[in-house]
Amino acid sequence: MLDCLGAKQNGATLAVTLVLLLIVSVLGISAVQMSLVEEKMSGNLRDKHIAFEAAETALIRAEATLDEILEYSTPTYDGSSGIWIYGGPGGINWWIANSDSWWVANSESVVPNSLQSSAPQYIVEERAVSQRGEDLKVGNGEIPQARYYYQITARGYGGSSDTRVHLRTTYIKRYD
């Protein structure tokens, strides 16, 4: 009687084993694919951080350059004085719209580190001037000295030239 029961179950074990093997294989392949996607994501995030640090370096360099200027320099539409007239580089979103070659030709560069694909760059624009004696409507007094407001736009690159970060800051400078 045992022989009859065993004869009926010969193929069932093989079928169940193959189905389980298929399920485990699908799970393994899915895990590998998820791992590859996560690796790409972490690589892109690292690249973005490198570009961000590069842009911050360019901002710091631009601020240091403005600190070193002792006398007021008249801004120009072509940036030949190192300072652009506000809106001189182009229209709305000019920092994105202008090409890489425009940035190379018209911006100031900072020495890159070995992780960056290109040198960080920056543009300085004069935004406004608050003349001596003007009232800012804040506090209880006049401006004792003229203040020049500069907008610094920096561009940093990551390990790939496709990874770019644009940062912007406003810098206030007084000339004696």
FENPEGI-V636618 format. One record per run of one state. SS is the DSSP state (alpha for helix, beta for strand, coil for the rest). FROM is the first residue (numbers start at 0). TO is the last residue. Records with the same first field share a line. If there is no record, write none. Layout:
BEGIN
SS->FROM-TO + FROM-TO
END
This chain:
BEGIN
coil->0-0 + 8-8 + 68-74 + 76-82 + 85-92 + 97-98 + 106-106 + 109-119 + 130-133 + 135-140 + 142-145 + 157-162 + 173-175
alpha->1-7 + 9-67 + 93-96 + 99-105
beta->75-75 + 83-84 + 107-108 + 120-129 + 134-134 + 141-141 + 146-156 + 163-172
END
